[in-house]
């Protein structure tokens, strides 16, 4: 329970308490180019997706920070171990050969793909989504990204609190999942009721978002390096 609470706390702080800081202040075109370079590396050279670890770890240390990097590496590494061990068990049936190096490759590729997806999501600002919908004349739904960013942290806290109740009562972990999910749904209902008119009245103005040349240039430089490496691999 301690690890789950710590991990959710890290995600909560990096996504919802950091504000529009760090790489979220980079220009949206730089973010689009960076995310596209990550997607192309994963899809066109999946066997080399582990290279993203080397690119994204320094960026993650810049923002959101050391604790976030450790949390993501730990969770994705644990997921990779489960996948590699499952592949090894299947290899015992004689379907294919599985060596230690191939198991390590599965772990590293899982970390690379997970790191790329989570980091790309983390640099997106809900204000940018709001402004994009405003520009695209989706003014009736532009406020939804902001409400989602409000609902998720509340849901996370309710989820953790429900799990903690089960932990103190010494209940089996799986038995607490349904009431924990129910508490998240209940929180979303409260927020929807509170924001009833905001969800039904078109927004009238954009929200200004201060940009950072430093973070924009860092993302563009990382995108260029990823693209150059990918060009050599093809």
Protein Blocks (a to p, Z undefined) as FASTA:
>chain_A
ZZmmmmmmmmmmmmmmnopghjllpcfklmmmmmmmmmmmmmmmmmlmmmmmmmmmmmmm
mpgbjklmmmmmmmmmmmmmmmmmmmmmmmmnopaccdfklmmmmmmmmmmmmmmmmmmm
mmpcfklmmmmmmmnopamlmmmmmmmmmmmmmmmmmmmmmmmmmmmnopafklmmmmmm
mmmmmmmmmmmmmmmmmmmgccfbdcdddddfklmmmmmmmmmmmmmmmmmmZZ
